[in-house]
Amino acid sequence: MSRSPRRLRAVIDADHVGRLESLAEAASARLPEVADPLFAKLAAAKAVSARQMPADVVTVGTTLTYRDDISGREQEVTLAWPEHADISKGVISVLTPVGVALLGLPMGSSVTWMTRTGHKRALTVLRLGVELSAA
């Protein structure tokens, strides 16, 4: 039995929650299309210690491959803090619509999200790779 993407509860590293809340707060006036979904995700998420963080869940520092469920294109990215993001190297910020969508998702799950231009997108997390330092 598969889970509905709407009922999927994100799992977030408890050590990251404060920083993620601060990022959302700082972005709330200029980027509400990112801040609001991040606030909502954090409010509904299950926060666990780094030790209890499931190995198959996307967190800051995780390299993963996802499939764009609309185009079928696969993409490998690393989820990072905003100051480490470099889209030309496939390093995406947790403070982007796709970054918020990926945060806390387990491998194999699908999610829909809205781009900054208001287009609905859907993706599925296919594989997780090596986790980089999230410091």
DSSP file with accessible surface (Angstrom, degrees, kcal/mol):
  #  RESIDUE AA STRUCTURE BP1 BP2  ACC     N-H-->O    O-->H-N    N-H-->O    O-->H-N    TCO  KAPPA ALPHA  PHI   PSI    X-CA   Y-CA   Z-CA
    1    1 A M              0   0  237      0, 0.0     2,-0.2     0, 0.0     0, 0.0   0.000 360.0 360.0 360.0 125.0    0.0    0.0    0.0
    2    2 A S        -     0   0  113      1,-0.1     2,-0.3   107,-0.0   107,-0.0  -0.594 360.0-116.9 -90.7 153.3    1.5    3.3   -1.0
    3    3 A R        -     0   0  184     -2,-0.2    -1,-0.1     1,-0.1     5,-0.1  -0.620  24.4-116.7 -85.7 146.0    1.3    6.5    1.0
    4    4 A S    >>  -     0   0   44     -2,-0.3     3,-1.2     1,-0.1     4,-0.7  -0.608  21.1-129.5 -76.1 136.4   -0.4    9.6   -0.3
    5    5 A P  G >4 S+     0   0   59      0, 0.0     3,-0.6     0, 0.0    -1,-0.1   0.833 107.3  59.9 -57.0 -30.0    2.1   12.5   -0.7
    6    6 A R  G 34 S+     0   0  226      1,-0.2   105,-0.0   105,-0.0    -3,-0.0   0.803 106.6  45.2 -69.3 -28.7   -0.3   14.7    1.3
    7    7 A R  G <4 S+     0   0  207     -3,-1.2     2,-0.3     2,-0.1    -1,-0.2   0.518  83.4 118.6 -92.0  -5.8   -0.1   12.4    4.3
    8    8 A L    <<  -     0   0   30     -4,-0.7     2,-0.6    -3,-0.6    97,-0.0  -0.451  55.5-148.6 -66.7 124.4    3.6   12.0    4.2
    9    9 A R        -     0   0  143     -2,-0.3    36,-0.1    36,-0.0    -1,-0.1  -0.860  15.0-130.4 -99.4 118.2    5.2   13.4    7.4
   10   10 A A        -     0   0    9     -2,-0.6    36,-3.0    31,-0.2     2,-0.5  -0.305  10.9-142.0 -63.9 148.0    8.6   14.8    6.9
   11   11 A V  E     -a   46   0A  25     93,-1.4     2,-0.4    34,-0.2    36,-0.2  -0.974  22.6-172.2-113.4 123.6   11.4   13.7    9.2
   12   12 A I  E     -a   47   0A   2     34,-2.5    36,-2.4    -2,-0.5     2,-0.4  -0.935  31.2-109.9-121.2 139.4   13.8   16.6   10.1
   13   13 A D  E >>  -a   48   0A  12     -2,-0.4     3,-2.2    34,-0.2     4,-0.7  -0.521  26.9-139.9 -64.0 121.4   17.1   16.5   12.0
   14   14 A A  H >> S+     0   0   45     34,-3.6     3,-0.7    -2,-0.4     4,-0.6   0.814 100.8  62.8 -57.9 -30.1   16.3   18.2   15.3
   15   15 A D  H 34 S+     0   0  125     33,-0.4     4,-0.3     1,-0.2    -1,-0.3   0.699 105.1  47.8 -67.9 -17.6   19.7   20.0   15.2
   16   16 A H  H <> S+     0   0   18     -3,-2.2     4,-2.6     2,-0.1    -1,-0.2   0.612  87.8  86.0 -95.6 -16.5   18.5   21.7   12.0
   17   17 A V  H <X S+     0   0   31     -4,-0.7     4,-2.8    -3,-0.7     5,-0.2   0.916  88.5  48.4 -57.5 -48.5   15.1   22.9   13.1
   18   18 A G  H  X S+     0   0   39     -4,-0.6     4,-2.3     1,-0.2    -1,-0.2   0.921 114.5  45.6 -59.3 -44.5   16.2   26.2   14.7
   19   19 A R  H  > S+     0   0   87     -4,-0.3     4,-2.4     2,-0.2    -1,-0.2   0.902 112.6  50.7 -67.3 -40.2   18.3   27.2   11.7
   20   20 A L  H  X S+     0   0    0     -4,-2.6     4,-2.5     2,-0.2    -2,-0.2   0.912 110.4  49.8 -64.1 -41.0   15.5   26.3    9.3
   21   21 A E  H  X S+     0   0   94     -4,-2.8     4,-2.7    -5,-0.2    -2,-0.2   0.917 110.8  50.2 -62.6 -41.4   13.0   28.3   11.3
   22   22 A S  H  X S+     0   0   79     -4,-2.3     4,-2.6    -5,-0.2    -2,-0.2   0.902 110.5  49.5 -63.5 -41.4   15.4   31.3   11.2
   23   23 A L  H  X S+     0   0   30     -4,-2.4     4,-1.8     2,-0.2    -2,-0.2   0.923 112.2  47.7 -62.6 -44.4   15.8   31.0    7.5
   24   24 A A  H  X S+     0   0    0     -4,-2.5     4,-1.0     2,-0.2    -2,-0.2   0.918 112.5  49.2 -63.8 -42.1   12.0   30.8    7.0
   25   25 A E  H >< S+     0   0  123     -4,-2.7     3,-0.7     1,-0.2     4,-0.4   0.936 111.4  48.6 -62.6 -46.4   11.5   33.9    9.2
   26   26 A A  H 3< S+     0   0   69     -4,-2.6     4,-0.4     1,-0.2     3,-0.3   0.832 116.8  43.5 -63.2 -31.4   14.2   35.9    7.4
   27   27 A A  H 3X S+     0   0    0     -4,-1.8     4,-3.4    -5,-0.2     8,-0.3   0.559  86.6  95.3 -90.3  -8.0   12.7   35.0    4.1
   28   28 A S  T << S+     0   0   40     -4,-1.0    -1,-0.2    -3,-0.7    -2,-0.1   0.833  88.6  40.7 -60.0 -35.1    9.0   35.5    5.0
   29   29 A A  T  4 S+     0   0   95     -4,-0.4    -1,-0.2    -3,-0.3    -2,-0.1   0.907 127.7  28.7 -80.1 -39.6    8.8   39.1    3.7
   30   30 A R  T  4 S+     0   0  164     -4,-0.4    -2,-0.2     1,-0.2    -1,-0.1   0.721 133.1  28.2 -96.7 -22.5   10.7   38.7    0.5
   31   31 A L    >X  +     0   0   28     -4,-3.4     4,-2.9    -7,-0.2     3,-2.0  -0.395  62.0 152.9-134.8  59.7   10.1   35.0   -0.4
   32   32 A P  H 3> S+     0   0   52      0, 0.0     4,-2.2     0, 0.0    -1,-0.1   0.826  72.0  66.8 -62.3 -25.7    6.8   34.0    1.1
   33   33 A E  H 34 S+     0   0   79      1,-0.2    81,-0.2     2,-0.2    -5,-0.1   0.677 115.4  28.8 -69.7 -13.6    6.4   31.4   -1.6
   34   34 A V  H <> S+     0   0    0     -3,-2.0     4,-1.9    -7,-0.2    -1,-0.2   0.743 120.1  52.3-106.5 -44.7    9.3   29.6    0.0
   35   35 A A  H  X S+     0   0    0     -4,-2.9     4,-3.0    -8,-0.3     5,-0.2   0.912 106.2  53.2 -62.4 -44.9    9.0   30.6    3.6
   36   36 A D  H  X S+     0   0   97     -4,-2.2     4,-2.5    -5,-0.2    -1,-0.2   0.940 110.9  44.8 -62.2 -47.4    5.3   29.6    4.0
   37   37 A P  H  > S+     0   0   58      0, 0.0     4,-2.6     0, 0.0    -1,-0.2   0.883 113.5  52.1 -64.0 -33.2    5.8   26.0    2.8
   38   38 A L  H  X S+     0   0    0     -4,-1.9     4,-2.7     2,-0.2     5,-0.2   0.939 109.7  48.1 -67.5 -44.5    9.0   25.7    4.9
   39   39 A F  H  X S+     0   0   70     -4,-3.0     4,-2.3     1,-0.2    -1,-0.2   0.932 113.5  48.5 -57.3 -44.7    7.0   26.9    8.0
   40   40 A A  H  X S+     0   0   61     -4,-2.5     4,-1.7    -5,-0.2    -2,-0.2   0.913 111.4  49.2 -63.8 -41.9    4.3   24.4    7.2
   41   41 A K  H  X S+     0   0   35     -4,-2.6     4,-1.5     1,-0.2    -1,-0.2   0.933 112.2  47.9 -63.6 -44.6    6.7   21.6    6.7
   42   42 A L  H  < S+     0   0   22     -4,-2.7    -1,-0.2     1,-0.2    -2,-0.2   0.891 109.8  53.0 -63.8 -38.4    8.5   22.3   10.0
   43   43 A A  H  < S+     0   0   91     -4,-2.3    -1,-0.2    -5,-0.2    -2,-0.2   0.860 117.9  36.2 -65.8 -33.8    5.2   22.5   11.9
   44   44 A A  H  < S+     0   0   62     -4,-1.7    -1,-0.2    -5,-0.2    -2,-0.2   0.600  98.7 104.4 -95.1 -11.6    4.0   19.1   10.6
   45   45 A A  S  < S-     0   0   14     -4,-1.5     2,-0.6    -5,-0.2   -34,-0.2  -0.239  70.3-124.3 -74.6 159.2    7.4   17.4   10.7
   46   46 A K  E     -a   11   0A 109    -36,-3.0   -34,-2.5    58,-0.1     2,-0.5  -0.906  26.5-149.4 -98.4 117.1    8.7   14.8   13.1
   47   47 A A  E     +a   12   0A  58     -2,-0.6     2,-0.3   -36,-0.2   -34,-0.2  -0.795  22.1 174.7 -91.3 129.2   12.0   16.2   14.6
   48   48 A V  E     -a   13   0A  13    -36,-2.4   -34,-3.6    -2,-0.5   -33,-0.4  -0.924  35.4 -95.1-130.4 157.4   14.5   13.5   15.5
   49   49 A S    >>  -     0   0   36     -2,-0.3     3,-1.0   -36,-0.2     4,-0.8  -0.286  39.3-109.4 -66.7 157.7   18.1   13.5   16.8
   50   50 A A  G >4 S+     0   0   51      1,-0.3     3,-0.8     2,-0.2    -1,-0.1   0.871 121.5  57.2 -55.8 -36.0   20.8   13.1   14.2
   51   51 A R  G 34 S+     0   0  219      1,-0.2    -1,-0.3     3,-0.0   -38,-0.0   0.821 110.8  42.3 -64.4 -32.0   21.5    9.6   15.7
   52   52 A Q  G <4 S+     0   0  124     -3,-1.0    -1,-0.2     2,-0.1    -2,-0.2   0.457  82.9 123.2 -95.5  -1.3   17.8    8.6   15.0
   53   53 A M    <<  -     0   0   28     -4,-0.8     6,-0.0    -3,-0.8   -40,-0.0  -0.428  69.3-117.1 -65.2 121.3   17.7   10.2   11.6
   54   54 A P    >   -     0   0   49      0, 0.0     3,-1.3     0, 0.0    -1,-0.1  -0.351  13.2-132.7 -60.0 140.0   16.7    7.4    9.1
   55   55 A A  T 3  S+     0   0  104      1,-0.3    -2,-0.1    -3,-0.0    -3,-0.0   0.700 103.2  58.6 -67.6 -18.5   19.4    6.8    6.5
   56   56 A D  T 3  S+     0   0   72      2,-0.1    51,-2.8    51,-0.1     2,-0.4   0.163  86.9  96.4-100.0  21.3   16.8    6.9    3.7
   57   57 A V  B <  S-B  106   0B   6     -3,-1.3     2,-0.3    49,-0.3    48,-0.1  -0.911  76.2-118.0-115.6 136.7   15.5   10.4    4.4
   58   58 A V        +     0   0    0     47,-2.8    46,-2.6    -2,-0.4     2,-0.3  -0.533  44.5 159.2 -72.5 127.6   16.7   13.6    2.6
   59   59 A T    >   -     0   0    1     -2,-0.3     3,-2.4    44,-0.2    20,-0.3  -0.844  53.3 -61.6-136.9 174.3   18.3   16.1    5.0
   60   60 A V  T 3  S+     0   0    2     -2,-0.3    20,-0.2     1,-0.3    74,-0.1  -0.438 126.9  27.4 -61.0 126.2   20.7   19.0    4.5
   61   61 A G  T 3  S+     0   0    4     18,-3.6    71,-4.0     1,-0.3     2,-0.3   0.244  89.7 131.8 102.8  -8.6   23.9   17.6    3.1
   62   62 A T  E <   -C  131   0C   3     -3,-2.4    17,-2.4    69,-0.3     2,-0.5  -0.580  46.7-149.2 -80.6 133.8   22.2   14.6    1.3
   63   63 A T  E     + D   0  78C  21     67,-1.0    66,-4.3    -2,-0.3     2,-0.3  -0.868  32.3 164.1 -95.5 133.6   23.1   13.9   -2.3
   64   64 A L  E     -CD 128  77C   2     13,-3.1    13,-2.6    -2,-0.5     2,-0.5  -0.953  36.9-130.6-147.0 162.4   20.1   12.3   -4.1
   65   65 A T  E     +CD 127  76C  12     62,-2.8    61,-2.6    -2,-0.3    62,-1.7  -0.980  29.4 179.0-115.8 129.6   18.6   11.5   -7.4
   66   66 A Y  E     -CD 125  75C  22      9,-2.5     9,-2.7    -2,-0.5     2,-0.5  -0.910  22.1-133.1-126.3 158.6   15.0   12.5   -8.1
   67   67 A R  E     -CD 124  74C  86     57,-2.6    57,-1.9    -2,-0.3     2,-0.8  -0.942  17.2-131.3-109.9 130.0   12.8   12.1  -11.1
   68   68 A D  E  >  -C  123   0C  21      5,-3.1     4,-2.8    -2,-0.5    55,-0.3  -0.729  20.5-153.4 -73.8 113.1   10.7   15.0  -12.4
   69   69 A D  T  4 S+     0   0   56     53,-2.4    54,-0.2    -2,-0.8    -1,-0.2   0.624  88.4  50.7 -73.3  -9.3    7.4   13.2  -12.7
   70   70 A I  T  4 S+     0   0  103     52,-0.6    -1,-0.2     3,-0.1    53,-0.1   0.896 124.8  23.0 -90.2 -47.6    6.2   15.5  -15.4
   71   71 A S  T  4 S-     0   0   74      2,-0.1    -2,-0.2     1,-0.0     3,-0.1   0.681  94.8-130.7 -92.0 -21.0    9.1   15.4  -17.8
   72   72 A G     <  +     0   0   44     -4,-2.8     2,-0.2     1,-0.3    -3,-0.1   0.390  57.7 144.8  83.9  -2.7   10.6   12.1  -16.7
   73   73 A R        -     0   0  150     -5,-0.2    -5,-3.1    -6,-0.1     2,-0.3  -0.460  41.4-143.4 -72.8 136.2   14.0   13.7  -16.4
   74   74 A E  E     -D   67   0C  99     -7,-0.2     2,-0.4    -2,-0.2    -7,-0.2  -0.782  18.7-174.1 -98.2 144.9   16.3   12.4  -13.6
   75   75 A Q  E     -D   66   0C  48     -9,-2.7    -9,-2.5    -2,-0.3     2,-0.5  -0.999  18.3-145.5-142.1 136.4   18.5   14.8  -11.7
   76   76 A E  E     +D   65   0C 133     -2,-0.4     2,-0.3   -11,-0.2   -11,-0.2  -0.888  33.2 160.3-100.8 128.9   21.2   14.4   -9.1
   77   77 A V  E     -D   64   0C   2    -13,-2.6   -13,-3.1    -2,-0.5     2,-0.4  -0.931  35.0-134.3-140.0 163.9   21.5   17.2   -6.5
   78   78 A T  E     -De  63  91C  18     12,-2.5    14,-2.5    -2,-0.3     2,-0.4  -0.992  22.8-133.7-120.1 129.9   22.8   17.9   -3.1
   79   79 A L  E     + e   0  92C   0    -17,-2.4   -18,-3.6    -2,-0.4     2,-0.3  -0.726  39.4 166.7 -84.2 128.1   20.6   19.7   -0.6
   80   80 A A  E     - e   0  93C  10     12,-2.9    14,-2.4    -2,-0.4    15,-0.3  -0.886  42.0 -87.8-138.5 166.2   22.5   22.4    1.1
   81   81 A W    >>  -     0   0    6     -2,-0.3     3,-1.9    12,-0.2     4,-0.6  -0.403  54.0-103.2 -67.8 153.9   22.3   25.5    3.3
   82   82 A P  G >4 S+     0   0   40      0, 0.0     3,-1.2     0, 0.0    -1,-0.1   0.859 119.5  56.6 -53.0 -39.4   21.8   28.7    1.2
   83   83 A E  G 34 S+     0   0  111      1,-0.3    10,-0.0     3,-0.0    -2,-0.0   0.674 110.0  45.8 -71.0 -13.1   25.4   29.9    1.6
   84   84 A H  G <4 S+     0   0  105     -3,-1.9    -1,-0.3     8,-0.1     2,-0.1   0.454  85.8 119.2-104.7  -2.7   26.7   26.6    0.1
   85   85 A A    <<  +     0   0   40     -3,-1.2     7,-0.2    -4,-0.6     2,-0.2  -0.350  28.0 166.0 -68.3 141.8   24.3   26.4   -2.8
   86   86 A D  B > > -F   91   0C  55      5,-2.3     5,-2.1     1,-0.1     3,-2.1  -0.675  17.0-167.9-155.5  92.3   25.7   26.4   -6.3
   87   87 A I  G > 5S+     0   0  123      1,-0.3     3,-1.6     3,-0.2     5,-0.1   0.820  86.7  64.6 -58.2 -30.0   23.1   25.3   -8.9
   88   88 A S  G 3 5S+     0   0  102      1,-0.3    -1,-0.3     2,-0.1     0, 0.0   0.753 108.9  41.1 -66.1 -20.4   25.8   25.0  -11.6
   89   89 A K  G < 5S-     0   0  160     -3,-2.1    -1,-0.3     2,-0.2    -2,-0.2   0.255 122.4-105.0-106.7   7.9   27.3   22.1   -9.5
   90   90 A G  T < 5S+     0   0   14     -3,-1.6   -12,-2.5     1,-0.2     2,-0.7   0.705  77.3 136.3  76.7  20.6   23.9   20.6   -8.6
   91   91 A V  E   < -eF  78  86C  29     -5,-2.1    -5,-2.3   -14,-0.2     2,-0.3  -0.893  35.6-167.9-103.9 109.9   24.0   22.0   -5.0
   92   92 A I  E     -e   79   0C  10    -14,-2.5   -12,-2.9    -2,-0.7     2,-0.2  -0.774  19.2-115.3-106.4 146.2   20.5   23.4   -4.3
   93   93 A S  E >   -e   80   0C  13     -2,-0.3     3,-0.6   -14,-0.2     6,-0.3  -0.486  10.2-136.1 -76.7 143.1   19.5   25.5   -1.3
   94   94 A V  T 3  S+     0   0    0    -14,-2.4     2,-0.3     1,-0.3    -1,-0.1   0.674 103.8  70.5 -67.5 -13.8   17.0   24.3    1.3
   95   95 A L  T 3  S+     0   0   15    -15,-0.3    -1,-0.3     4,-0.1    -2,-0.1  -0.271  83.2  86.3-101.5  44.3   15.6   27.7    0.9
   96   96 A T  S <> S-     0   0   30     -3,-0.6     4,-2.9    -2,-0.3     5,-0.3  -0.930  91.4-106.8-130.3 160.2   14.2   27.1   -2.6
   97   97 A P  H  > S+     0   0   19      0, 0.0     4,-2.2     0, 0.0     5,-0.1   0.924 122.0  43.7 -56.1 -44.8   10.8   25.6   -3.5
   98   98 A V  H  > S+     0   0   19      2,-0.2     4,-2.3     1,-0.2     5,-0.2   0.888 112.5  53.9 -69.5 -34.7   12.4   22.3   -4.7
   99   99 A G  H  > S+     0   0    0     -6,-0.3     4,-2.0     2,-0.2    -1,-0.2   0.933 110.2  45.9 -63.0 -44.2   14.7   22.3   -1.6
  100  100 A V  H  < S+     0   0    6     -4,-2.9    -2,-0.2     1,-0.2    -1,-0.2   0.920 111.7  52.9 -63.2 -42.2   11.7   22.7    0.7
  101  101 A A  H  < S+     0   0    7     -4,-2.2    -2,-0.2    -5,-0.3    -1,-0.2   0.904 113.0  43.5 -60.6 -41.0    9.8   19.9   -1.2
  102  102 A L  H >< S+     0   0    0     -4,-2.3     3,-2.2    -5,-0.1   -44,-0.3   0.829  87.1 108.3 -75.8 -31.9   12.8   17.5   -0.8
  103  103 A L  T 3< S+     0   0    1     -4,-2.0   -44,-0.2     1,-0.3   -91,-0.1  -0.217  92.1   2.8 -54.9 124.2   13.6   18.2    2.8
  104  104 A G  T 3  S+     0   0    0    -46,-2.6   -93,-1.4     1,-0.2    -1,-0.3   0.446  93.4 138.5  83.5   1.9   12.6   15.3    5.1
  105  105 A L    <   -     0   0    5     -3,-2.2   -47,-2.8   -95,-0.2    -1,-0.2  -0.612  48.0-131.5 -83.5 138.0   11.3   13.0    2.3
  106  106 A P  B >   -B   57   0B  24      0, 0.0     3,-1.9     0, 0.0    19,-0.3  -0.514  38.0 -86.0 -81.4 153.8   12.2    9.3    2.4
  107  107 A M  T 3  S+     0   0   90    -51,-2.8    19,-0.2     1,-0.2     3,-0.1  -0.292 115.7  28.4 -55.2 139.0   13.6    7.5   -0.6
  108  108 A G  T 3  S+     0   0   56     17,-2.8    -1,-0.2     1,-0.3     2,-0.2   0.267  93.7 122.5  91.5  -9.7   10.8    6.3   -2.9
  109  109 A S    <   -     0   0   16     -3,-1.9    16,-2.5    15,-0.1     2,-0.3  -0.483  48.6-146.8 -88.6 157.2    8.4    9.0   -2.0
  110  110 A S  E     -G  124   0C  42     14,-0.2     2,-0.3    -2,-0.2    14,-0.2  -0.884  15.7-179.9-119.6 152.8    6.7   11.5   -4.3
  111  111 A V  E     -G  123   0C  23     12,-2.4    12,-2.4    -2,-0.3     2,-0.4  -0.990  19.5-140.3-149.9 149.9    5.7   15.1   -3.7
  112  112 A T  E     +G  122   0C  73     -2,-0.3     2,-0.3    10,-0.2    10,-0.2  -0.868  28.8 168.2-107.6 149.6    4.1   18.0   -5.5
  113  113 A W  E     -G  121   0C  46      8,-2.4     8,-3.3    -2,-0.4     2,-0.4  -0.962  31.4-113.2-153.8 165.6    5.3   21.5   -5.1
  114  114 A M  E     -G  120   0C 105     -2,-0.3     6,-0.2     6,-0.2   -13,-0.1  -0.898  24.6-134.8-109.2 134.5    4.9   24.9   -6.7
  115  115 A T    >   -     0   0   30      4,-2.8     3,-2.0    -2,-0.4     6,-0.0  -0.283  35.2-100.2 -73.9 170.5    7.7   26.8   -8.4
  116  116 A R  T 3  S+     0   0  125      1,-0.3    -1,-0.1     2,-0.1   -83,-0.1   0.749 126.2  56.2 -64.2 -21.8    8.3   30.4   -7.8
  117  117 A T  T 3  S-     0   0  110      2,-0.1    -1,-0.3     0, 0.0    -2,-0.0   0.357 123.6-104.8 -92.1   5.5    6.4   31.2  -11.0
  118  118 A G  S <  S+     0   0   46     -3,-2.0     2,-0.4     1,-0.3    -2,-0.1   0.590  72.0 142.1  87.2  11.2    3.4   29.3   -9.7
  119  119 A H        -     0   0  118      1,-0.0    -4,-2.8     0, 0.0     2,-0.3  -0.723  50.7-125.1 -87.8 136.0    3.8   26.1  -11.8
  120  120 A K  E     - G   0 114C 132     -2,-0.4     2,-0.3    -6,-0.2    -6,-0.2  -0.621  33.7-179.5 -80.2 131.7    2.9   22.8  -10.2
  121  121 A R  E     - G   0 113C  68     -8,-3.3    -8,-2.4    -2,-0.3     2,-0.4  -0.881  13.0-157.2-126.8 161.1    5.7   20.2  -10.3
  122  122 A A  E     + G   0 112C  20     -2,-0.3   -53,-2.4   -10,-0.2   -52,-0.6  -0.997  13.2 175.8-139.7 142.0    6.0   16.7   -9.1
  123  123 A L  E     -CG  68 111C   1    -12,-2.4   -12,-2.4    -2,-0.4     2,-0.4  -0.971  18.7-148.2-144.3 159.6    9.0   14.6   -8.2
  124  124 A T  E     -CG  67 110C  10    -57,-1.9   -57,-2.6    -2,-0.3     2,-0.6  -0.999  22.5-127.7-129.2 131.1   10.0   11.3   -6.8
  125  125 A V  E     +C   66   0C   0    -16,-2.5   -17,-2.8    -2,-0.4   -59,-0.3  -0.692  32.5 173.3 -78.4 116.5   13.1   10.6   -4.7
  126  126 A L  E     +     0   0C  39    -61,-2.6     2,-0.3    -2,-0.6   -60,-0.2   0.871  56.9   1.4 -92.9 -46.2   14.8    7.7   -6.5
  127  127 A R  E     -C   65   0C 122    -62,-1.7   -62,-2.8   -20,-0.1     2,-0.4  -0.997  54.5-144.7-145.7 149.2   18.1    7.2   -4.7
  128  128 A L  E     -C   64   0C  40     -2,-0.3   -64,-0.3   -64,-0.2     2,-0.1  -0.936  22.0-175.6-114.1 138.9   20.1    8.7   -1.9
  129  129 A G  E     -     0   0C  48    -66,-4.3     2,-0.1    -2,-0.4   -66,-0.1  -0.094  45.0 -27.6-108.1-146.9   23.9    9.0   -2.1
  130  130 A V  E     -     0   0C 111    -68,-0.1   -67,-1.0    -2,-0.1     2,-0.5  -0.411  58.3-128.8 -73.4 138.3   26.5   10.1    0.3
  131  131 A E  E     -C   62   0C 110    -69,-0.2   -69,-0.3    -2,-0.1     2,-0.1  -0.771  22.5-150.2 -89.6 127.4   25.6   12.7    3.0
  132  132 A L        -     0   0   91    -71,-4.0     2,-0.1    -2,-0.5    -1,-0.0  -0.462  38.2 -74.7 -87.0 166.9   28.0   15.6    3.1
  133  133 A S        -     0   0  105      1,-0.2    -1,-0.1    -2,-0.1   -72,-0.1  -0.397  37.8-158.9 -61.3 130.6   28.8   17.6    6.2
  134  134 A A              0   0   21     -2,-0.1    -1,-0.2   -74,-0.1   -73,-0.1   0.305 360.0 360.0 -95.1   8.5   25.8   19.8    7.0
  135  135 A A              0   0   95    -74,-0.0   -54,-0.1   -54,-0.0   -74,-0.0  -0.147 360.0 360.0 -67.8 360.0   27.8   22.2    9.1
